[in-house]
Amino acid sequence: MIDITVNELQKNYYKESIINVGKELIKGIEDLILNSSFYVAISDNKIIGCGRLR
């Protein structure tokens, strides 16, 4: 889903090579979220920290 969205929304603004680098960065973060190894700490409805488990 991210690939399709990024390709369509950004194609008129960035070179394909730049889009591909951005998608690789996003994919790494998405993988961490999907495998539940990235967490966000919230206190009083505010983000106070985030990170991943090793």
A tleap script that builds the chain and sets N, CA, C and O, in Angstrom:
source leaprc.protein.ff14SB
mol = sequence {
  NMET ILE ASP ILE THR VAL ASN GLU LEU GLN
  LYS ASN TYR TYR LYS GLU SER ILE ILE ASN
  VAL GLY LYS GLU LEU ILE LYS GLY ILE GLU
  ASP LEU ILE LEU ASN SER SER PHE TYR VAL
  ALA ILE SER ASP ASN LYS ILE ILE GLY CYS
  GLY ARG LEU CARG
}
set mol.1.N position { 0.817 -1.190 0.000 }
set mol.1.CA position { 0.000 0.000 0.000 }
set mol.1.C position { 0.871 1.269 0.000 }
set mol.1.O position { 0.588 2.220 -0.729 }
set mol.2.N position { 1.906 1.272 0.804 }
set mol.2.CA position { 2.778 2.447 0.860 }
set mol.2.C position { 3.449 2.679 -0.487 }
set mol.2.O position { 3.544 3.820 -0.940 }
set mol.3.N position { 3.914 1.612 -1.135 }
set mol.3.CA position { 4.556 1.758 -2.447 }
set mol.3.C position { 3.654 2.478 -3.440 }
set mol.3.O position { 4.074 3.435 -4.093 }
set mol.4.N position { 2.432 2.020 -3.549 }
set mol.4.CA position { 1.496 2.596 -4.512 }
set mol.4.C position { 1.215 4.061 -4.176 }
set mol.4.O position { 1.225 4.921 -5.056 }
set mol.5.N position { 0.967 4.332 -2.908 }
set mol.5.CA position { 0.642 5.690 -2.481 }
set mol.5.C position { 1.810 6.640 -2.733 }
set mol.5.O position { 1.631 7.711 -3.312 }
set mol.6.N position { 2.986 6.250 -2.304 }
set mol.6.CA position { 4.159 7.114 -2.468 }
set mol.6.C position { 4.445 7.337 -3.946 }
set mol.6.O position { 4.700 8.467 -4.362 }
set mol.7.N position { 4.405 6.287 -4.735 }
set mol.7.CA position { 4.680 6.435 -6.170 }
set mol.7.C position { 3.725 7.427 -6.820 }
set mol.7.O position { 4.157 8.301 -7.572 }
set mol.8.N position { 2.460 7.305 -6.542 }
set mol.8.CA position { 1.465 8.174 -7.171 }
set mol.8.C position { 1.529 9.611 -6.666 }
set mol.8.O position { 1.462 10.549 -7.460 }
set mol.9.N position { 1.658 9.789 -5.363 }
set mol.9.CA position { 1.615 11.134 -4.803 }
set mol.9.C position { 2.904 11.927 -5.020 }
set mol.9.O position { 2.870 13.157 -5.051 }
set mol.10.N position { 4.021 11.251 -5.167 }
set mol.10.CA position { 5.304 11.952 -5.243 }
set mol.10.C position { 5.912 12.021 -6.646 }
set mol.10.O position { 6.893 12.735 -6.855 }
set mol.11.N position { 5.346 11.292 -7.603 }
set mol.11.CA position { 5.974 11.184 -8.926 }
set mol.11.C position { 6.145 12.523 -9.641 }
set mol.11.O position { 7.057 12.668 -10.455 }
set mol.12.N position { 5.303 13.483 -9.359 }
set mol.12.CA position { 5.418 14.791 -10.019 }
set mol.12.C position { 6.386 15.739 -9.311 }
set mol.12.O position { 6.648 16.841 -9.795 }
set mol.13.N position { 6.913 15.308 -8.167 }
set mol.13.CA position { 7.756 16.193 -7.371 }
set mol.13.C position { 9.202 15.728 -7.213 }
set mol.13.O position { 10.102 16.549 -7.034 }
set mol.14.N position { 9.429 14.410 -7.278 }
set mol.14.CA position { 10.762 13.876 -7.019 }
set mol.14.C position { 11.176 12.891 -8.096 }
set mol.14.O position { 10.333 12.274 -8.746 }
set mol.15.N position { 12.491 12.749 -8.280 }
set mol.15.CA position { 13.031 11.738 -9.190 }
set mol.15.C position { 12.750 10.357 -8.617 }
set mol.15.O position { 12.625 10.189 -7.404 }
set mol.16.N position { 12.652 9.381 -9.491 }
set mol.16.CA position { 12.366 8.007 -9.057 }
set mol.16.C position { 13.410 7.503 -8.063 }
set mol.16.O position { 13.068 6.794 -7.117 }
set mol.17.N position { 14.668 7.858 -8.265 }
set mol.17.CA position { 15.725 7.390 -7.356 }
set mol.17.C position { 15.523 7.928 -5.938 }
set mol.17.O position { 15.768 7.214 -4.966 }
set mol.18.N position { 15.082 9.167 -5.816 }
set mol.18.CA position { 14.827 9.761 -4.502 }
set mol.18.C position { 13.620 9.099 -3.846 }
set mol.18.O position { 13.631 8.829 -2.645 }
set mol.19.N position { 12.592 8.843 -4.626 }
set mol.19.CA position { 11.402 8.163 -4.106 }
set mol.19.C position { 11.775 6.789 -3.576 }
set mol.19.O position { 11.307 6.387 -2.511 }
set mol.20.N position { 12.611 6.066 -4.305 }
set mol.20.CA position { 13.005 4.713 -3.885 }
set mol.20.C position { 13.777 4.725 -2.573 }
set mol.20.O position { 13.575 3.848 -1.733 }
set mol.21.N position { 14.651 5.696 -2.384 }
set mol.21.CA position { 15.390 5.804 -1.118 }
set mol.21.C position { 14.412 6.069 0.029 }
set mol.21.O position { 14.512 5.454 1.090 }
set mol.22.N position { 13.489 6.968 -0.186 }
set mol.22.CA position { 12.494 7.269 0.846 }
set mol.22.C position { 11.660 6.054 1.208 }
set mol.22.O position { 11.361 5.826 2.380 }
set mol.23.N position { 11.286 5.277 0.206 }
set mol.23.CA position { 10.483 4.078 0.471 }
set mol.23.C position { 11.272 3.045 1.263 }
set mol.23.O position { 10.692 2.335 2.085 }
set mol.24.N position { 12.564 2.944 1.042 }
set mol.24.CA position { 13.383 2.011 1.819 }
set mol.24.C position { 13.423 2.414 3.287 }
set mol.24.O position { 13.351 1.559 4.170 }
set mol.25.N position { 13.537 3.708 3.549 }
set mol.25.CA position { 13.530 4.188 4.934 }
set mol.25.C position { 12.190 3.899 5.605 }
set mol.25.O position { 12.148 3.450 6.750 }
set mol.26.N position { 11.102 4.156 4.894 }
set mol.26.CA position { 9.764 3.901 5.438 }
set mol.26.C position { 9.555 2.420 5.682 }
set mol.26.O position { 8.975 2.029 6.695 }
set mol.27.N position { 10.030 1.587 4.750 }
set mol.27.CA position { 9.847 0.144 4.884 }
set mol.27.C position { 10.503 -0.372 6.159 }
set mol.27.O position { 9.945 -1.240 6.832 }
set mol.28.N position { 11.667 0.144 6.497 }
set mol.28.CA position { 12.343 -0.289 7.715 }
set mol.28.C position { 11.518 0.011 8.956 }
set mol.28.O position { 11.412 -0.822 9.857 }
set mol.29.N position { 10.939 1.189 9.000 }
set mol.29.CA position { 10.098 1.569 10.139 }
set mol.29.C position { 8.821 0.745 10.144 }
set mol.29.O position { 8.389 0.271 11.195 }
set mol.30.N position { 8.216 0.571 8.974 }
set mol.30.CA position { 6.983 -0.220 8.876 }
set mol.30.C position { 7.220 -1.656 9.348 }
set mol.30.O position { 6.375 -2.228 10.037 }
set mol.31.N position { 8.362 -2.238 8.982 }
set mol.31.CA position { 8.680 -3.600 9.428 }
set mol.31.C position { 8.758 -3.689 10.947 }
set mol.31.O position { 8.264 -4.649 11.539 }
set mol.32.N position { 9.373 -2.698 11.578 }
set mol.32.CA position { 9.469 -2.687 13.042 }
set mol.32.C position { 8.090 -2.621 13.684 }
set mol.32.O position { 7.827 -3.302 14.675 }
set mol.33.N position { 7.220 -1.808 13.124 }
set mol.33.CA position { 5.870 -1.672 13.673 }
set mol.33.C position { 5.090 -2.965 13.472 }
set mol.33.O position { 4.428 -3.441 14.394 }
set mol.34.N position { 5.165 -3.532 12.275 }
set mol.34.CA position { 4.394 -4.739 11.974 }
set mol.34.C position { 4.825 -5.940 12.810 }
set mol.34.O position { 3.992 -6.778 13.155 }
set mol.35.N position { 6.116 -6.036 13.141 }
set mol.35.CA position { 6.545 -7.184 13.946 }
set mol.35.C position { 6.567 -6.867 15.445 }
set mol.35.O position { 7.149 -7.602 16.244 }
set mol.36.N position { 5.926 -5.767 15.800 }
set mol.36.CA position { 5.739 -5.358 17.208 }
set mol.36.C position { 7.037 -5.165 17.976 }
set mol.36.O position { 7.095 -5.434 19.175 }
set mol.37.N position { 8.079 -4.700 17.293 }
set mol.37.CA position { 9.322 -4.439 18.010 }
set mol.37.C position { 9.629 -2.936 18.102 }
set mol.37.O position { 10.721 -2.558 18.526 }
set mol.38.N position { 8.698 -2.098 17.716 }
set mol.38.CA position { 8.837 -0.650 17.847 }
set mol.38.C position { 7.701 -0.162 18.729 }
set mol.38.O position { 6.540 -0.500 18.502 }
set mol.39.N position { 8.032 0.617 19.712 }
set mol.39.CA position { 7.030 1.053 20.676 }
set mol.39.C position { 7.058 2.562 20.859 }
set mol.39.O position { 8.078 3.213 20.633 }
set mol.40.N position { 5.933 3.099 21.266 }
set mol.40.CA position { 5.806 4.518 21.579 }
set mol.40.C position { 5.329 4.622 23.022 }
set mol.40.O position { 4.344 3.989 23.403 }
set mol.41.N position { 6.031 5.423 23.824 }
set mol.41.CA position { 5.639 5.639 25.224 }
set mol.41.C position { 4.791 6.904 25.289 }
set mol.41.O position { 5.186 7.963 24.802 }
set mol.42.N position { 3.613 6.767 25.903 }
set mol.42.CA position { 2.677 7.882 25.997 }
set mol.42.C position { 2.339 8.131 27.464 }
set mol.42.O position { 2.087 7.200 28.229 }
set mol.43.N position { 2.339 9.407 27.837 }
set mol.43.CA position { 1.935 9.812 29.181 }
set mol.43.C position { 1.106 11.071 29.067 }
set mol.43.O position { 1.505 12.018 28.390 }
set mol.44.N position { -0.031 11.095 29.713 }
set mol.44.CA position { -0.943 12.247 29.639 }
set mol.44.C position { -1.253 12.625 28.191 }
set mol.44.O position { -1.286 13.803 27.837 }
set mol.45.N position { -1.481 11.602 27.361 }
set mol.45.CA position { -1.810 11.779 25.937 }
set mol.45.C position { -0.722 12.493 25.138 }
set mol.45.O position { -1.010 13.117 24.117 }
set mol.46.N position { 0.529 12.403 25.600 }
set mol.46.CA position { 1.667 12.993 24.884 }
set mol.46.C position { 2.703 11.917 24.658 }
set mol.46.O position { 2.950 11.083 25.529 }
set mol.47.N position { 3.308 11.938 23.486 }
set mol.47.CA position { 4.417 11.002 23.218 }
set mol.47.C position { 5.632 11.478 24.003 }
set mol.47.O position { 6.077 12.617 23.861 }
set mol.48.N position { 6.163 10.577 24.839 }
set mol.48.CA position { 7.324 10.946 25.656 }
set mol.48.C position { 8.571 10.165 25.262 }
set mol.48.O position { 9.661 10.421 25.773 }
set mol.49.N position { 8.403 9.217 24.358 }
set mol.49.CA position { 9.558 8.460 23.900 }
set mol.49.C position { 9.139 7.390 22.910 }
set mol.49.O position { 7.962 7.043 22.804 }
set mol.50.N position { 10.122 6.874 22.189 }
set mol.50.CA position { 9.851 5.769 21.268 }
set mol.50.C position { 11.152 5.019 21.012 }
set mol.50.O position { 12.241 5.533 21.268 }
set mol.51.N position { 11.024 3.823 20.513 }
set mol.51.CA position { 12.208 3.031 20.215 }
set mol.51.C position { 11.830 1.611 19.889 }
set mol.51.O position { 10.658 1.278 19.712 }
set mol.52.N position { 12.839 0.788 19.813 }
set mol.52.CA position { 12.594 -0.615 19.478 }
set mol.52.C position { 13.311 -1.527 20.451 }
set mol.52.O position { 14.286 -1.145 21.099 }
set mol.53.N position { 12.806 -2.726 20.533 }
set mol.53.CA position { 13.470 -3.735 21.359 }
set mol.53.C position { 14.555 -4.395 20.537 }
set mol.53.O position { 14.439 -4.520 19.318 }
set mol.54.N position { 15.596 -4.811 21.204 }
set mol.54.CA position { 16.692 -5.489 20.485 }
set mol.54.C position { 16.507 -6.957 20.525 }
set mol.54.O position { 17.323 -7.698 19.977 }
savepdb mol mol.pdb
quit
